[in-house]
């Protein structure tokens, strides 16, 4: 019996759903600069260790991060450079979107001040 092939668009939706948590995004942002031990991730993110562990497990199961043990320390890193590029692309897209919103806000303020005069 063969496995059912998932359409690419569905696989992409699952991928983006997996990314859809603020802690996971923050972990990926922090790992862009290189591998980090869990204690450093905890210090930067400031959540309960169990919550971080749960989110790291999701990222690890998806294959987007890898974990290695160095003595008693677990170190996480991005599984590939494409993830860092995705985070940079998201930042560029958000910058354009927010700039567009700022332009719209300025237009609204300008129109409002003209009607008040």
Sine and cosine of phi, psi and omega as CSV:
sin_phi,cos_phi,sin_psi,cos_psi,sin_omega,cos_omega
0.00,0.00,0.79,-0.61,-0.05,-1.00
-1.00,-0.02,0.48,-0.88,0.03,-1.00
-0.95,0.30,0.54,-0.84,0.02,-1.00
-0.96,0.26,0.77,-0.64,0.02,-1.00
-0.97,0.23,0.80,-0.60,0.04,-1.00
-1.00,0.06,0.75,-0.66,0.05,-1.00
-0.86,0.51,0.53,-0.85,-0.04,-1.00
-0.83,0.56,-0.67,0.74,-0.01,-1.00
-0.90,0.45,-0.55,0.84,0.03,-1.00
-0.95,0.32,-0.65,0.76,0.05,-1.00
-0.89,0.46,-0.64,0.77,0.04,-1.00
-0.90,0.43,-0.67,0.75,0.02,-1.00
-0.88,0.47,-0.66,0.75,0.05,-1.00
-0.89,0.46,-0.66,0.75,0.02,-1.00
-0.87,0.49,-0.74,0.67,-0.02,-1.00
-0.94,0.35,-0.52,0.85,0.09,-1.00
-0.90,0.45,-0.65,0.76,0.03,-1.00
-0.88,0.48,-0.58,0.82,0.02,-1.00
-0.97,0.23,-0.23,0.97,-0.17,-0.98
-0.97,0.24,0.76,0.65,0.09,-1.00
-0.62,-0.78,0.75,-0.66,-0.06,-1.00
-0.83,0.56,-0.62,0.78,-0.01,-1.00
-0.92,0.40,-0.66,0.75,0.01,-1.00
-0.89,0.45,-0.67,0.74,0.03,-1.00
-0.89,0.46,-0.69,0.72,-0.01,-1.00
-0.89,0.46,-0.66,0.75,0.05,-1.00
-0.86,0.51,-0.72,0.69,-0.02,-1.00
-0.90,0.45,-0.63,0.78,0.05,-1.00
-0.88,0.47,-0.71,0.70,-0.03,-1.00
-0.91,0.42,-0.57,0.82,-0.04,-1.00
-0.98,0.19,-0.13,0.99,0.04,-1.00
-0.86,0.50,-0.51,0.86,-0.05,-1.00
-1.00,0.04,-0.01,1.00,0.02,-1.00
0.77,-0.64,0.10,-0.99,-0.05,-1.00
-0.88,0.48,0.54,-0.84,0.04,-1.00
-0.66,-0.75,0.61,-0.79,0.11,-0.99
-0.96,0.29,0.40,-0.92,-0.02,-1.00
-0.82,0.57,-0.64,0.77,-0.04,-1.00
-0.86,0.50,-0.60,0.80,0.03,-1.00
-0.94,0.34,-0.63,0.77,0.05,-1.00
-0.88,0.47,-0.69,0.72,0.02,-1.00
-0.87,0.49,-0.70,0.72,-0.02,-1.00
-0.89,0.46,-0.64,0.77,-0.04,-1.00
-0.96,0.27,-0.62,0.78,-0.13,-0.99
-1.00,0.00,-0.55,0.83,0.09,-1.00
0.93,0.36,0.69,0.73,0.09,-1.00
-0.85,-0.52,0.11,-0.99,0.03,-1.00
-0.89,0.46,0.62,-0.78,0.02,-1.00
-0.82,0.58,-0.61,0.79,-0.01,-1.00
-0.91,0.41,-0.60,0.80,0.04,-1.00
-0.92,0.39,-0.69,0.72,0.03,-1.00
-0.90,0.44,-0.68,0.73,0.00,-1.00
-0.85,0.52,-0.67,0.74,0.02,-1.00
-0.88,0.47,-0.70,0.72,-0.03,-1.00
-0.94,0.33,-0.60,0.80,0.07,-1.00
-0.90,0.44,-0.59,0.80,0.02,-1.00
-0.89,0.45,-0.64,0.77,0.04,-1.00
-0.88,0.47,-0.73,0.69,-0.01,-1.00
-0.91,0.42,-0.62,0.78,0.00,-1.00
-0.93,0.37,-0.71,0.70,0.01,-1.00
-0.88,0.48,-0.56,0.83,-0.01,-1.00
-0.97,0.26,-0.29,0.96,-0.01,-1.00
1.00,0.05,0.15,0.99,-0.05,-1.00
-0.99,0.12,-0.39,0.92,0.12,-0.99
-0.76,-0.65,0.37,-0.93,0.10,-1.00
-0.84,-0.54,0.42,-0.91,0.01,-1.00
-0.80,-0.60,0.68,-0.73,0.10,-1.00
-0.77,-0.64,0.56,-0.83,0.01,-1.00
-0.99,-0.14,0.78,-0.63,0.08,-1.00
-0.85,-0.52,1.00,-0.03,-0.11,-0.99
0.93,0.36,-0.83,-0.56,0.01,-1.00
-1.00,0.01,-0.04,1.00,-0.09,-1.00
-0.98,-0.21,0.70,-0.72,0.11,-0.99
-0.97,-0.23,0.80,-0.61,-0.03,-1.00
-0.92,-0.39,0.75,-0.67,0.01,-1.00
-0.95,-0.30,0.53,-0.85,0.11,-0.99
-0.49,-0.87,0.34,-0.94,0.05,-1.00
-0.91,0.41,0.61,-0.79,-0.02,-1.00
-0.96,0.29,-0.35,0.94,0.01,-1.00
-0.24,-0.97,0.27,-0.96,-0.03,-1.00
-0.93,0.36,-0.34,0.94,-0.01,-1.00
-0.89,0.45,-0.52,0.85,0.01,-1.00
-0.91,0.42,-0.70,0.71,0.04,-1.00
-0.88,0.48,-0.64,0.77,0.03,-1.00
-0.91,0.42,-0.63,0.78,0.05,-1.00
-0.88,0.48,-0.67,0.74,0.01,-1.00
-0.91,0.42,-0.63,0.78,0.05,-1.00
-0.92,0.39,-0.65,0.76,0.02,-1.00
-0.90,0.44,-0.66,0.75,0.03,-1.00
-0.87,0.49,-0.66,0.75,0.02,-1.00
-0.89,0.46,-0.68,0.73,0.01,-1.00
-0.90,0.44,-0.69,0.72,-0.01,-1.00
-0.89,0.46,-0.71,0.70,0.02,-1.00
-0.89,0.45,-0.61,0.79,0.03,-1.00
-0.87,0.50,-0.71,0.70,0.02,-1.00
-0.91,0.42,-0.69,0.72,-0.01,-1.00
-0.88,0.47,-0.71,0.71,-0.02,-1.00
-0.94,0.35,-0.56,0.83,0.06,-1.00
-0.90,0.44,-0.64,0.77,0.04,-1.00
-0.89,0.45,-0.63,0.77,0.04,-1.00
-0.92,0.40,-0.62,0.78,0.03,-1.00
-0.90,0.44,-0.67,0.74,0.04,-1.00
-0.87,0.50,-0.69,0.72,0.00,-1.00
-0.90,0.44,-0.67,0.74,0.03,-1.00
-0.88,0.48,-0.69,0.73,0.03,-1.00
-0.90,0.44,-0.63,0.78,0.04,-1.00
-0.90,0.44,-0.65,0.76,0.01,-1.00
-0.90,0.43,-0.69,0.72,0.03,-1.00
-0.89,0.46,-0.65,0.76,0.00,-1.00
-0.90,0.43,-0.71,0.71,0.01,-1.00
-0.90,0.43,-0.62,0.78,0.01,-1.00
-0.91,0.42,-0.67,0.74,-0.02,-1.00
-0.93,0.36,-0.52,0.85,0.04,-1.00
-0.93,0.37,-0.60,0.80,-0.03,-1.00
-0.97,0.24,-0.39,0.92,0.02,-1.00
-0.99,0.16,-0.34,0.94,-0.06,-1.00
-0.99,0.16,0.00,0.00,0.00,0.00
